[in-house]
Amino acid sequence: MLIDLNATKSLSEVVGRIKSKSSNWIKSSGKYPLFDAWCDGYYAESISLAERDAVIDYIKNQQLHHADVGYEAEMKCLYKKAGLVWHDNDLY
């Protein structure tokens, strides 16, 4: 998901609203009966305007990308790139 975040909104406020609205939709749709709730945390990364088109292309093609690289492996790579320490429970 790529968001152009207005300076008057906090990231946590926007993510919280997205999670709340999407959770309500998922539960009411009946399409995902095993869905209980989103995890407590979230991952966000800022990008420069110069990176925008590459990120959009990545999002458009992520289904193909994730056929070769799993979500957890990609998250570990992103953590490492950002200088963060990965913990096995970060996905849950």
PDB file of N, CA, C and O in Angstrom:
ATOM      1  N   MET A   1       0.852  -1.152   0.000  1.00  0.00           N
ATOM      2  CA  MET A   1       0.000   0.000   0.000  1.00  0.00           C
ATOM      3  C   MET A   1       0.906   1.225   0.000  1.00  0.00           C
ATOM      4  O   MET A   1       1.840   1.312   0.797  1.00  0.00           O
ATOM      5  N   LEU A   2       0.637   2.146  -0.871  1.00  0.00           N
ATOM      6  CA  LEU A   2       1.399   3.389  -0.959  1.00  0.00           C
ATOM      7  C   LEU A   2       0.463   4.528  -0.618  1.00  0.00           C
ATOM      8  O   LEU A   2      -0.592   4.684  -1.233  1.00  0.00           O
ATOM      9  N   ILE A   3       0.851   5.321   0.362  1.00  0.00           N
ATOM     10  CA  ILE A   3       0.006   6.411   0.845  1.00  0.00           C
ATOM     11  C   ILE A   3       0.804   7.709   0.812  1.00  0.00           C
ATOM     12  O   ILE A   3       1.955   7.754   1.246  1.00  0.00           O
ATOM     13  N   ASP A   4       0.190   8.746   0.302  1.00  0.00           N
ATOM     14  CA  ASP A   4       0.759  10.095   0.389  1.00  0.00           C
ATOM     15  C   ASP A   4       0.157  10.701   1.644  1.00  0.00           C
ATOM     16  O   ASP A   4      -0.982  11.168   1.630  1.00  0.00           O
ATOM     17  N   LEU A   5       0.911  10.694   2.716  1.00  0.00           N
ATOM     18  CA  LEU A   5       0.396  11.075   4.029  1.00  0.00           C
ATOM     19  C   LEU A   5       0.458  12.582   4.230  1.00  0.00           C
ATOM     20  O   LEU A   5       1.529  13.183   4.152  1.00  0.00           O
ATOM     21  N   ASN A   6      -0.685  13.181   4.487  1.00  0.00           N
ATOM     22  CA  ASN A   6      -0.767  14.606   4.775  1.00  0.00           C
ATOM     23  C   ASN A   6      -0.066  14.892   6.100  1.00  0.00           C
ATOM     24  O   ASN A   6      -0.178  14.109   7.043  1.00  0.00           O
ATOM     25  N   ALA A   7       0.638  15.983   6.173  1.00  0.00           N
ATOM     26  CA  ALA A   7       1.399  16.332   7.379  1.00  0.00           C
ATOM     27  C   ALA A   7       0.512  16.557   8.600  1.00  0.00           C
ATOM     28  O   ALA A   7       1.007  16.552   9.727  1.00  0.00           O
ATOM     29  N   THR A   8      -0.785  16.754   8.397  1.00  0.00           N
ATOM     30  CA  THR A   8      -1.687  16.984   9.526  1.00  0.00           C
ATOM     31  C   THR A   8      -2.194  15.685  10.149  1.00  0.00           C
ATOM     32  O   THR A   8      -2.873  15.715  11.175  1.00  0.00           O
ATOM     33  N   LYS A   9      -1.873  14.554   9.540  1.00  0.00           N
ATOM     34  CA  LYS A   9      -2.324  13.253  10.047  1.00  0.00           C
ATOM     35  C   LYS A   9      -1.130  12.449  10.554  1.00  0.00           C
ATOM     36  O   LYS A   9      -0.041  12.501   9.981  1.00  0.00           O
ATOM     37  N   SER A  10      -1.348  11.716  11.621  1.00  0.00           N
ATOM     38  CA  SER A  10      -0.288  10.838  12.110  1.00  0.00           C
ATOM     39  C   SER A  10      -0.394   9.488  11.412  1.00  0.00           C
ATOM     40  O   SER A  10      -1.484   9.043  11.054  1.00  0.00           O
ATOM     41  N   LEU A  11       0.742   8.853  11.228  1.00  0.00           N
ATOM     42  CA  LEU A  11       0.763   7.531  10.589  1.00  0.00           C
ATOM     43  C   LEU A  11      -0.073   6.539  11.381  1.00  0.00           C
ATOM     44  O   LEU A  11      -0.846   5.777  10.802  1.00  0.00           O
ATOM     45  N   SER A  12       0.076   6.543  12.694  1.00  0.00           N
ATOM     46  CA  SER A  12      -0.676   5.583  13.509  1.00  0.00           C
ATOM     47  C   SER A  12      -2.183   5.802  13.388  1.00  0.00           C
ATOM     48  O   SER A  12      -2.950   4.840  13.421  1.00  0.00           O
ATOM     49  N   GLU A  13      -2.612   7.050  13.249  1.00  0.00           N
ATOM     50  CA  GLU A  13      -4.040   7.349  13.073  1.00  0.00           C
ATOM     51  C   GLU A  13      -4.551   6.779  11.748  1.00  0.00           C
ATOM     52  O   GLU A  13      -5.618   6.166  11.703  1.00  0.00           O
ATOM     53  N   VAL A  14      -3.803   6.980  10.691  1.00  0.00           N
ATOM     54  CA  VAL A  14      -4.208   6.501   9.368  1.00  0.00           C
ATOM     55  C   VAL A  14      -4.215   4.976   9.325  1.00  0.00           C
ATOM     56  O   VAL A  14      -5.164   4.372   8.825  1.00  0.00           O
ATOM     57  N   VAL A  15      -3.158   4.352   9.847  1.00  0.00           N
ATOM     58  CA  VAL A  15      -3.096   2.888   9.857  1.00  0.00           C
ATOM     59  C   VAL A  15      -4.228   2.316  10.706  1.00  0.00           C
ATOM     60  O   VAL A  15      -4.860   1.331  10.322  1.00  0.00           O
ATOM     61  N   GLY A  16      -4.481   2.925  11.846  1.00  0.00           N
ATOM     62  CA  GLY A  16      -5.573   2.467  12.704  1.00  0.00           C
ATOM     63  C   GLY A  16      -6.917   2.518  12.002  1.00  0.00           C
ATOM     64  O   GLY A  16      -7.728   1.602  12.130  1.00  0.00           O
ATOM     65  N   ARG A  17      -7.149   3.590  11.260  1.00  0.00           N
ATOM     66  CA  ARG A  17      -8.415   3.728  10.527  1.00  0.00           C
ATOM     67  C   ARG A  17      -8.517   2.691   9.404  1.00  0.00           C
ATOM     68  O   ARG A  17      -9.573   2.091   9.203  1.00  0.00           O
ATOM     69  N   ILE A  18      -7.422   2.484   8.677  1.00  0.00           N
ATOM     70  CA  ILE A  18      -7.416   1.481   7.612  1.00  0.00           C
ATOM     71  C   ILE A  18      -7.703   0.100   8.188  1.00  0.00           C
ATOM     72  O   ILE A  18      -8.521  -0.645   7.649  1.00  0.00           O
ATOM     73  N   LYS A  19      -7.026  -0.242   9.292  1.00  0.00           N
ATOM     74  CA  LYS A  19      -7.238  -1.556   9.905  1.00  0.00           C
ATOM     75  C   LYS A  19      -8.674  -1.712  10.397  1.00  0.00           C
ATOM     76  O   LYS A  19      -9.283  -2.766  10.216  1.00  0.00           O
ATOM     77  N   SER A  20      -9.212  -0.673  11.016  1.00  0.00           N
ATOM     78  CA  SER A  20     -10.565  -0.740  11.547  1.00  0.00           C
ATOM     79  C   SER A  20     -11.596  -0.916  10.442  1.00  0.00           C
ATOM     80  O   SER A  20     -12.441  -1.809  10.508  1.00  0.00           O
ATOM     81  N   LYS A  21     -11.526  -0.068   9.433  1.00  0.00           N
ATOM     82  CA  LYS A  21     -12.507  -0.137   8.334  1.00  0.00           C
ATOM     83  C   LYS A  21     -12.378  -1.442   7.549  1.00  0.00           C
ATOM     84  O   LYS A  21     -13.384  -2.064   7.207  1.00  0.00           O
ATOM     85  N   SER A  22     -11.133  -1.860   7.261  1.00  0.00           N
ATOM     86  CA  SER A  22     -10.965  -3.094   6.485  1.00  0.00           C
ATOM     87  C   SER A  22     -11.367  -4.314   7.306  1.00  0.00           C
ATOM     88  O   SER A  22     -11.922  -5.269   6.762  1.00  0.00           O
ATOM     89  N   SER A  23     -11.097  -4.292   8.597  1.00  0.00           N
ATOM     90  CA  SER A  23     -11.502  -5.400   9.461  1.00  0.00           C
ATOM     91  C   SER A  23     -13.026  -5.542   9.476  1.00  0.00           C
ATOM     92  O   SER A  23     -13.560  -6.647   9.375  1.00  0.00           O
ATOM     93  N   ASN A  24     -13.712  -4.411   9.603  1.00  0.00           N
ATOM     94  CA  ASN A  24     -15.187  -4.444   9.584  1.00  0.00           C
ATOM     95  C   ASN A  24     -15.700  -4.995   8.257  1.00  0.00           C
ATOM     96  O   ASN A  24     -16.638  -5.792   8.236  1.00  0.00           O
ATOM     97  N   TRP A  25     -15.084  -4.570   7.140  1.00  0.00           N
ATOM     98  CA  TRP A  25     -15.519  -5.048   5.828  1.00  0.00           C
ATOM     99  C   TRP A  25     -15.258  -6.551   5.687  1.00  0.00           C
ATOM    100  O   TRP A  25     -16.122  -7.301   5.236  1.00  0.00           O
ATOM    101  N   ILE A  26     -14.051  -6.978   6.081  1.00  0.00           N
ATOM    102  CA  ILE A  26     -13.694  -8.397   5.958  1.00  0.00           C
ATOM    103  C   ILE A  26     -14.661  -9.267   6.754  1.00  0.00           C
ATOM    104  O   ILE A  26     -15.138 -10.288   6.259  1.00  0.00           O
ATOM    105  N   LYS A  27     -14.945  -8.859   7.982  1.00  0.00           N
ATOM    106  CA  LYS A  27     -15.837  -9.655   8.828  1.00  0.00           C
ATOM    107  C   LYS A  27     -17.270  -9.669   8.307  1.00  0.00           C
ATOM    108  O   LYS A  27     -17.943 -10.698   8.380  1.00  0.00           O
ATOM    109  N   SER A  28     -17.740  -8.547   7.786  1.00  0.00           N
ATOM    110  CA  SER A  28     -19.127  -8.485   7.312  1.00  0.00           C
ATOM    111  C   SER A  28     -19.312  -9.112   5.929  1.00  0.00           C
ATOM    112  O   SER A  28     -20.427  -9.482   5.562  1.00  0.00           O
ATOM    113  N   SER A  29     -18.224  -9.234   5.161  1.00  0.00           N
ATOM    114  CA  SER A  29     -18.336  -9.778   3.805  1.00  0.00           C
ATOM    115  C   SER A  29     -18.600 -11.281   3.799  1.00  0.00           C
ATOM    116  O   SER A  29     -19.221 -11.804   2.874  1.00  0.00           O
ATOM    117  N   GLY A  30     -18.130 -11.968   4.827  1.00  0.00           N
ATOM    118  CA  GLY A  30     -18.278 -13.416   4.882  1.00  0.00           C
ATOM    119  C   GLY A  30     -17.309 -14.169   3.983  1.00  0.00           C
ATOM    120  O   GLY A  30     -17.344 -15.398   3.931  1.00  0.00           O
ATOM    121  N   LYS A  31     -16.445 -13.450   3.274  1.00  0.00           N
ATOM    122  CA  LYS A  31     -15.506 -14.090   2.343  1.00  0.00           C
ATOM    123  C   LYS A  31     -14.311 -14.725   3.054  1.00  0.00           C
ATOM    124  O   LYS A  31     -13.649 -15.609   2.509  1.00  0.00           O
ATOM    125  N   TYR A  32     -14.049 -14.269   4.259  1.00  0.00           N
ATOM    126  CA  TYR A  32     -12.887 -14.768   5.010  1.00  0.00           C
ATOM    127  C   TYR A  32     -13.351 -15.161   6.417  1.00  0.00           C
ATOM    128  O   TYR A  32     -13.086 -14.440   7.378  1.00  0.00           O
ATOM    129  N   PRO A  33     -14.034 -16.287   6.542  1.00  0.00           N
ATOM    130  CA  PRO A  33     -14.631 -16.655   7.823  1.00  0.00           C
ATOM    131  C   PRO A  33     -13.615 -16.918   8.934  1.00  0.00           C
ATOM    132  O   PRO A  33     -13.974 -16.870  10.110  1.00  0.00           O
ATOM    133  N   LEU A  34     -12.364 -17.193   8.591  1.00  0.00           N
ATOM    134  CA  LEU A  34     -11.361 -17.460   9.625  1.00  0.00           C
ATOM    135  C   LEU A  34     -10.638 -16.190  10.087  1.00  0.00           C
ATOM    136  O   LEU A  34      -9.836 -16.236  11.019  1.00  0.00           O
ATOM    137  N   PHE A  35     -10.921 -15.057   9.435  1.00  0.00           N
ATOM    138  CA  PHE A  35     -10.277 -13.801   9.830  1.00  0.00           C
ATOM    139  C   PHE A  35     -10.791 -13.388  11.196  1.00  0.00           C
ATOM    140  O   PHE A  35     -11.998 -13.335  11.433  1.00  0.00           O
ATOM    141  N   ASP A  36      -9.851 -13.093  12.098  1.00  0.00           N
ATOM    142  CA  ASP A  36     -10.223 -12.646  13.436  1.00  0.00           C
ATOM    143  C   ASP A  36      -9.902 -11.164  13.611  1.00  0.00           C
ATOM    144  O   ASP A  36     -10.762 -10.366  13.983  1.00  0.00           O
ATOM    145  N   ALA A  37      -8.638 -10.812  13.334  1.00  0.00           N
ATOM    146  CA  ALA A  37      -8.222  -9.420  13.507  1.00  0.00           C
ATOM    147  C   ALA A  37      -6.843  -9.226  12.896  1.00  0.00           C
ATOM    148  O   ALA A  37      -6.118 -10.192  12.660  1.00  0.00           O
ATOM    149  N   TRP A  38      -6.489  -7.978  12.644  1.00  0.00           N
ATOM    150  CA  TRP A  38      -5.134  -7.651  12.199  1.00  0.00           C
ATOM    151  C   TRP A  38      -4.184  -7.750  13.382  1.00  0.00           C
ATOM    152  O   TRP A  38      -4.619  -7.692  14.532  1.00  0.00           O
ATOM    153  N   CYS A  39      -2.905  -7.898  13.117  1.00  0.00           N
ATOM    154  CA  CYS A  39      -1.912  -7.925  14.189  1.00  0.00           C
ATOM    155  C   CYS A  39      -1.850  -6.542  14.841  1.00  0.00           C
ATOM    156  O   CYS A  39      -2.366  -5.570  14.291  1.00  0.00           O
ATOM    157  N   ASP A  40      -1.228  -6.459  15.996  1.00  0.00           N
ATOM    158  CA  ASP A  40      -1.173  -5.198  16.735  1.00  0.00           C
ATOM    159  C   ASP A  40      -0.310  -4.138  16.057  1.00  0.00           C
ATOM    160  O   ASP A  40      -0.656  -2.956  16.076  1.00  0.00           O
ATOM    161  N   GLY A  41       0.794  -4.540  15.467  1.00  0.00           N
ATOM    162  CA  GLY A  41       1.725  -3.569  14.911  1.00  0.00           C
ATOM    163  C   GLY A  41       1.537  -3.340  13.428  1.00  0.00           C
ATOM    164  O   GLY A  41       0.583  -3.826  12.822  1.00  0.00           O
ATOM    165  N   TYR A  42       2.461  -2.595  12.857  1.00  0.00           N
ATOM    166  CA  TYR A  42       2.487  -2.372  11.421  1.00  0.00           C
ATOM    167  C   TYR A  42       3.896  -1.970  11.017  1.00  0.00           C
ATOM    168  O   TYR A  42       4.707  -1.576  11.856  1.00  0.00           O
ATOM    169  N   TYR A  43       4.176  -2.074   9.736  1.00  0.00           N
ATOM    170  CA  TYR A  43       5.471  -1.676   9.200  1.00  0.00           C
ATOM    171  C   TYR A  43       5.226  -0.533   8.234  1.00  0.00           C
ATOM    172  O   TYR A  43       4.305  -0.593   7.419  1.00  0.00           O
ATOM    173  N   ALA A  44       6.028   0.490   8.316  1.00  0.00           N
ATOM    174  CA  ALA A  44       5.932   1.617   7.389  1.00  0.00           C
ATOM    175  C   ALA A  44       7.334   2.057   7.010  1.00  0.00           C
ATOM    176  O   ALA A  44       8.279   1.941   7.790  1.00  0.00           O
ATOM    177  N   GLU A  45       7.440   2.554   5.815  1.00  0.00           N
ATOM    178  CA  GLU A  45       8.727   3.050   5.336  1.00  0.00           C
ATOM    179  C   GLU A  45       8.443   4.274   4.476  1.00  0.00           C
ATOM    180  O   GLU A  45       7.517   4.261   3.665  1.00  0.00           O
ATOM    181  N   SER A  46       9.228   5.323   4.647  1.00  0.00           N
ATOM    182  CA  SER A  46       9.059   6.490   3.791  1.00  0.00           C
ATOM    183  C   SER A  46       9.950   6.340   2.569  1.00  0.00           C
ATOM    184  O   SER A  46      11.011   5.719   2.624  1.00  0.00           O
ATOM    185  N   ILE A  47       9.500   6.918   1.472  1.00  0.00           N
ATOM    186  CA  ILE A  47      10.278   6.870   0.229  1.00  0.00           C
ATOM    187  C   ILE A  47      10.384   8.281  -0.334  1.00  0.00           C
ATOM    188  O   ILE A  47       9.612   9.171   0.024  1.00  0.00           O
ATOM    189  N   SER A  48      11.338   8.463  -1.204  1.00  0.00           N
ATOM    190  CA  SER A  48      11.475   9.750  -1.878  1.00  0.00           C
ATOM    191  C   SER A  48      10.580   9.762  -3.115  1.00  0.00           C
ATOM    192  O   SER A  48      10.147   8.714  -3.594  1.00  0.00           O
ATOM    193  N   LEU A  49      10.316  10.937  -3.611  1.00  0.00           N
ATOM    194  CA  LEU A  49       9.517  11.067  -4.824  1.00  0.00           C
ATOM    195  C   LEU A  49      10.182  10.346  -5.991  1.00  0.00           C
ATOM    196  O   LEU A  49       9.500   9.815  -6.867  1.00  0.00           O
ATOM    197  N   ALA A  50      11.512  10.328  -6.002  1.00  0.00           N
ATOM    198  CA  ALA A  50      12.249   9.646  -7.068  1.00  0.00           C
ATOM    199  C   ALA A  50      11.991   8.136  -7.070  1.00  0.00           C
ATOM    200  O   ALA A  50      12.118   7.492  -8.111  1.00  0.00           O
ATOM    201  N   GLU A  51      11.632   7.569  -5.923  1.00  0.00           N
ATOM    202  CA  GLU A  51      11.374   6.131  -5.804  1.00  0.00           C
ATOM    203  C   GLU A  51       9.915   5.757  -6.080  1.00  0.00           C
ATOM    204  O   GLU A  51       9.587   4.574  -6.172  1.00  0.00           O
ATOM    205  N   ARG A  52       9.055   6.740  -6.209  1.00  0.00           N
ATOM    206  CA  ARG A  52       7.613   6.528  -6.307  1.00  0.00           C
ATOM    207  C   ARG A  52       7.230   5.559  -7.428  1.00  0.00           C
ATOM    208  O   ARG A  52       6.496   4.602  -7.182  1.00  0.00           O
ATOM    209  N   ASP A  53       7.707   5.786  -8.642  1.00  0.00           N
ATOM    210  CA  ASP A  53       7.324   4.933  -9.770  1.00  0.00           C
ATOM    211  C   ASP A  53       7.795   3.493  -9.583  1.00  0.00           C
ATOM    212  O   ASP A  53       7.080   2.556  -9.940  1.00  0.00           O
ATOM    213  N   ALA A  54       8.990   3.311  -9.028  1.00  0.00           N
ATOM    214  CA  ALA A  54       9.497   1.956  -8.777  1.00  0.00           C
ATOM    215  C   ALA A  54       8.632   1.245  -7.740  1.00  0.00           C
ATOM    216  O   ALA A  54       8.379   0.047  -7.867  1.00  0.00           O
ATOM    217  N   VAL A  55       8.179   1.962  -6.722  1.00  0.00           N
ATOM    218  CA  VAL A  55       7.327   1.361  -5.692  1.00  0.00           C
ATOM    219  C   VAL A  55       5.968   0.995  -6.287  1.00  0.00           C
ATOM    220  O   VAL A  55       5.429  -0.071  -5.993  1.00  0.00           O
ATOM    221  N   ILE A  56       5.424   1.859  -7.107  1.00  0.00           N
ATOM    222  CA  ILE A  56       4.142   1.562  -7.765  1.00  0.00           C
ATOM    223  C   ILE A  56       4.271   0.313  -8.637  1.00  0.00           C
ATOM    224  O   ILE A  56       3.394  -0.550  -8.622  1.00  0.00           O
ATOM    225  N   ASP A  57       5.369   0.217  -9.396  1.00  0.00           N
ATOM    226  CA  ASP A  57       5.599  -0.984 -10.215  1.00  0.00           C
ATOM    227  C   ASP A  57       5.720  -2.227  -9.349  1.00  0.00           C
ATOM    228  O   ASP A  57       5.193  -3.283  -9.699  1.00  0.00           O
ATOM    229  N   TYR A  58       6.410  -2.108  -8.218  1.00  0.00           N
ATOM    230  CA  TYR A  58       6.549  -3.241  -7.290  1.00  0.00           C
ATOM    231  C   TYR A  58       5.167  -3.682  -6.789  1.00  0.00           C
ATOM    232  O   TYR A  58       4.864  -4.875  -6.770  1.00  0.00           O
ATOM    233  N   ILE A  59       4.347  -2.734  -6.393  1.00  0.00           N
ATOM    234  CA  ILE A  59       3.014  -3.062  -5.879  1.00  0.00           C
ATOM    235  C   ILE A  59       2.189  -3.758  -6.959  1.00  0.00           C
ATOM    236  O   ILE A  59       1.508  -4.747  -6.686  1.00  0.00           O
ATOM    237  N   LYS A  60       2.249  -3.248  -8.165  1.00  0.00           N
ATOM    238  CA  LYS A  60       1.498  -3.857  -9.267  1.00  0.00           C
ATOM    239  C   LYS A  60       1.940  -5.294  -9.539  1.00  0.00           C
ATOM    240  O   LYS A  60       1.131  -6.127  -9.948  1.00  0.00           O
ATOM    241  N   ASN A  61       3.214  -5.584  -9.315  1.00  0.00           N
ATOM    242  CA  ASN A  61       3.763  -6.901  -9.640  1.00  0.00           C
ATOM    243  C   ASN A  61       4.086  -7.757  -8.418  1.00  0.00           C
ATOM    244  O   ASN A  61       4.802  -8.750  -8.540  1.00  0.00           O
ATOM    245  N   GLN A  62       3.578  -7.397  -7.260  1.00  0.00           N
ATOM    246  CA  GLN A  62       3.973  -8.116  -6.053  1.00  0.00           C
ATOM    247  C   GLN A  62       3.499  -9.564  -6.031  1.00  0.00           C
ATOM    248  O   GLN A  62       4.130 -10.404  -5.388  1.00  0.00           O
ATOM    249  N   GLN A  63       2.419  -9.871  -6.709  1.00  0.00           N
ATOM    250  CA  GLN A  63       1.964 -11.265  -6.744  1.00  0.00           C
ATOM    251  C   GLN A  63       3.021 -12.146  -7.412  1.00  0.00           C
ATOM    252  O   GLN A  63       3.295 -13.250  -6.943  1.00  0.00           O
ATOM    253  N   LEU A  64       3.607 -11.665  -8.495  1.00  0.00           N
ATOM    254  CA  LEU A  64       4.689 -12.399  -9.152  1.00  0.00           C
ATOM    255  C   LEU A  64       5.927 -12.443  -8.264  1.00  0.00           C
ATOM    256  O   LEU A  64       6.577 -13.482  -8.148  1.00  0.00           O
ATOM    257  N   HIS A  65       6.250 -11.323  -7.644  1.00  0.00           N
ATOM    258  CA  HIS A  65       7.429 -11.240  -6.775  1.00  0.00           C
ATOM    259  C   HIS A  65       7.327 -12.238  -5.623  1.00  0.00           C
ATOM    260  O   HIS A  65       8.293 -12.932  -5.305  1.00  0.00           O
ATOM    261  N   HIS A  66       6.143 -12.304  -4.999  1.00  0.00           N
ATOM    262  CA  HIS A  66       5.988 -13.175  -3.831  1.00  0.00           C
ATOM    263  C   HIS A  66       5.863 -14.652  -4.201  1.00  0.00           C
ATOM    264  O   HIS A  66       5.841 -15.512  -3.320  1.00  0.00           O
ATOM    265  N   ALA A  67       5.782 -14.945  -5.480  1.00  0.00           N
ATOM    266  CA  ALA A  67       5.842 -16.343  -5.901  1.00  0.00           C
ATOM    267  C   ALA A  67       7.260 -16.881  -5.688  1.00  0.00           C
ATOM    268  O   ALA A  67       7.445 -18.080  -5.479  1.00  0.00           O
ATOM    269  N   ASP A  68       8.261 -15.992  -5.743  1.00  0.00           N
ATOM    270  CA  ASP A  68       9.667 -16.370  -5.563  1.00  0.00           C
ATOM    271  C   ASP A  68      10.212 -16.028  -4.183  1.00  0.00           C
ATOM    272  O   ASP A  68      11.046 -16.758  -3.646  1.00  0.00           O
ATOM    273  N   VAL A  69       9.746 -14.922  -3.604  1.00  0.00           N
ATOM    274  CA  VAL A  69      10.250 -14.448  -2.308  1.00  0.00           C
ATOM    275  C   VAL A  69       9.071 -14.372  -1.343  1.00  0.00           C
ATOM    276  O   VAL A  69       8.119 -13.627  -1.577  1.00  0.00           O
ATOM    277  N   GLY A  70       9.135 -15.134  -0.270  1.00  0.00           N
ATOM    278  CA  GLY A  70       8.055 -15.138   0.701  1.00  0.00           C
ATOM    279  C   GLY A  70       7.998 -13.857   1.515  1.00  0.00           C
ATOM    280  O   GLY A  70       8.977 -13.116   1.602  1.00  0.00           O
ATOM    281  N   TYR A  71       6.847 -13.607   2.105  1.00  0.00           N
ATOM    282  CA  TYR A  71       6.620 -12.391   2.893  1.00  0.00           C
ATOM    283  C   TYR A  71       7.623 -12.263   4.041  1.00  0.00           C
ATOM    284  O   TYR A  71       8.213 -11.201   4.238  1.00  0.00           O
ATOM    285  N   GLU A  72       7.811 -13.343   4.794  1.00  0.00           N
ATOM    286  CA  GLU A  72       8.719 -13.285   5.944  1.00  0.00           C
ATOM    287  C   GLU A  72      10.150 -12.989   5.500  1.00  0.00           C
ATOM    288  O   GLU A  72      10.838 -12.185   6.131  1.00  0.00           O
ATOM    289  N   ALA A  73      10.602 -13.623   4.433  1.00  0.00           N
ATOM    290  CA  ALA A  73      11.958 -13.381   3.927  1.00  0.00           C
ATOM    291  C   ALA A  73      12.118 -11.925   3.500  1.00  0.00           C
ATOM    292  O   ALA A  73      13.155 -11.305   3.736  1.00  0.00           O
ATOM    293  N   GLU A  74      11.082 -11.395   2.873  1.00  0.00           N
ATOM    294  CA  GLU A  74      11.158  -9.991   2.444  1.00  0.00           C
ATOM    295  C   GLU A  74      11.179  -9.055   3.647  1.00  0.00           C
ATOM    296  O   GLU A  74      11.935  -8.084   3.660  1.00  0.00           O
ATOM    297  N   MET A  75      10.363  -9.333   4.650  1.00  0.00           N
ATOM    298  CA  MET A  75      10.353  -8.485   5.843  1.00  0.00           C
ATOM    299  C   MET A  75      11.707  -8.510   6.549  1.00  0.00           C
ATOM    300  O   MET A  75      12.181  -7.474   7.014  1.00  0.00           O
ATOM    301  N   LYS A  76      12.335  -9.685   6.632  1.00  0.00           N
ATOM    302  CA  LYS A  76      13.657  -9.779   7.247  1.00  0.00           C
ATOM    303  C   LYS A  76      14.661  -8.920   6.483  1.00  0.00           C
ATOM    304  O   LYS A  76      15.511  -8.265   7.085  1.00  0.00           O
ATOM    305  N   CYS A  77      14.559  -8.926   5.169  1.00  0.00           N
ATOM    306  CA  CYS A  77      15.446  -8.116   4.334  1.00  0.00           C
ATOM    307  C   CYS A  77      15.200  -6.625   4.584  1.00  0.00           C
ATOM    308  O   CYS A  77      16.152  -5.852   4.692  1.00  0.00           O
ATOM    309  N   LEU A  78      13.948  -6.223   4.674  1.00  0.00           N
ATOM    310  CA  LEU A  78      13.617  -4.822   4.929  1.00  0.00           C
ATOM    311  C   LEU A  78      14.113  -4.374   6.306  1.00  0.00           C
ATOM    312  O   LEU A  78      14.628  -3.266   6.456  1.00  0.00           O
ATOM    313  N   TYR A  79      13.956  -5.233   7.295  1.00  0.00           N
ATOM    314  CA  TYR A  79      14.457  -4.923   8.636  1.00  0.00           C
ATOM    315  C   TYR A  79      15.967  -4.693   8.590  1.00  0.00           C
ATOM    316  O   TYR A  79      16.478  -3.710   9.126  1.00  0.00           O
ATOM    317  N   LYS A  80      16.663  -5.620   7.939  1.00  0.00           N
ATOM    318  CA  LYS A  80      18.123  -5.527   7.854  1.00  0.00           C
ATOM    319  C   LYS A  80      18.535  -4.239   7.140  1.00  0.00           C
ATOM    320  O   LYS A  80      19.449  -3.542   7.580  1.00  0.00           O
ATOM    321  N   LYS A  81      17.860  -3.934   6.049  1.00  0.00           N
ATOM    322  CA  LYS A  81      18.153  -2.727   5.280  1.00  0.00           C
ATOM    323  C   LYS A  81      17.962  -1.463   6.130  1.00  0.00           C
ATOM    324  O   LYS A  81      18.706  -0.491   5.994  1.00  0.00           O
ATOM    325  N   ALA A  82      16.959  -1.495   7.003  1.00  0.00           N
ATOM    326  CA  ALA A  82      16.666  -0.351   7.859  1.00  0.00           C
ATOM    327  C   ALA A  82      17.509  -0.327   9.131  1.00  0.00           C
ATOM    328  O   ALA A  82      17.409   0.605   9.929  1.00  0.00           O
ATOM    329  N   GLY A  83      18.348  -1.361   9.320  1.00  0.00           N
ATOM    330  CA  GLY A  83      19.181  -1.421  10.517  1.00  0.00           C
ATOM    331  C   GLY A  83      18.427  -1.866  11.758  1.00  0.00           C
ATOM    332  O   GLY A  83      18.844  -1.572  12.878  1.00  0.00           O
ATOM    333  N   LEU A  84      17.313  -2.577  11.566  1.00  0.00           N
ATOM    334  CA  LEU A  84      16.500  -3.047  12.684  1.00  0.00           C
ATOM    335  C   LEU A  84      16.807  -4.506  12.983  1.00  0.00           C
ATOM    336  O   LEU A  84      17.299  -5.234  12.120  1.00  0.00           O
ATOM    337  N   VAL A  85      16.522  -4.921  14.183  1.00  0.00           N
ATOM    338  CA  VAL A  85      16.729  -6.310  14.594  1.00  0.00           C
ATOM    339  C   VAL A  85      15.429  -7.072  14.400  1.00  0.00           C
ATOM    340  O   VAL A  85      14.376  -6.648  14.876  1.00  0.00           O
ATOM    341  N   TRP A  86      15.503  -8.196  13.702  1.00  0.00           N
ATOM    342  CA  TRP A  86      14.334  -9.038  13.464  1.00  0.00           C
ATOM    343  C   TRP A  86      14.112  -9.954  14.659  1.00  0.00           C
ATOM    344  O   TRP A  86      15.059 -10.542  15.182  1.00  0.00           O
ATOM    345  N   HIS A  87      12.851 -10.075  15.091  1.00  0.00           N
ATOM    346  CA  HIS A  87      12.453 -11.012  16.135  1.00  0.00           C
ATOM    347  C   HIS A  87      11.409 -11.942  15.515  1.00  0.00           C
ATOM    348  O   HIS A  87      10.523 -11.482  14.795  1.00  0.00           O
ATOM    349  N   ASP A  88      11.505 -13.219  15.782  1.00  0.00           N
ATOM    350  CA  ASP A  88      10.616 -14.190  15.139  1.00  0.00           C
ATOM    351  C   ASP A  88       9.135 -13.916  15.385  1.00  0.00           C
ATOM    352  O   ASP A  88       8.289 -14.357  14.606  1.00  0.00           O
ATOM    353  N   ASN A  89       8.815 -13.204  16.444  1.00  0.00           N
ATOM    354  CA  ASN A  89       7.391 -12.911  16.706  1.00  0.00           C
ATOM    355  C   ASN A  89       6.940 -11.585  16.090  1.00  0.00           C
ATOM    356  O   ASN A  89       5.831 -11.136  16.379  1.00  0.00           O
ATOM    357  N   ASP A  90       7.755 -10.948  15.257  1.00  0.00           N
ATOM    358  CA  ASP A  90       7.386  -9.673  14.647  1.00  0.00           C
ATOM    359  C   ASP A  90       6.216  -9.797  13.676  1.00  0.00           C
ATOM    360  O   ASP A  90       5.550  -8.801  13.392  1.00  0.00           O
ATOM    361  N   LEU A  91       5.956 -10.983  13.168  1.00  0.00           N
ATOM    362  CA  LEU A  91       4.852 -11.172  12.245  1.00  0.00           C
ATOM    363  C   LEU A  91       3.537 -11.454  12.953  1.00  0.00           C
ATOM    364  O   LEU A  91       2.486 -11.443  12.312  1.00  0.00           O
ATOM    365  N   TYR A  92       3.565 -11.703  14.242  1.00  0.00           N
ATOM    366  CA  TYR A  92       2.372 -12.136  14.942  1.00  0.00           C
ATOM    367  C   TYR A  92       1.948 -11.176  16.015  1.00  0.00           C
ATOM    368  O   TYR A  92       0.950 -11.412  16.695  1.00  0.00           O
TER     369      TYR A  92
END
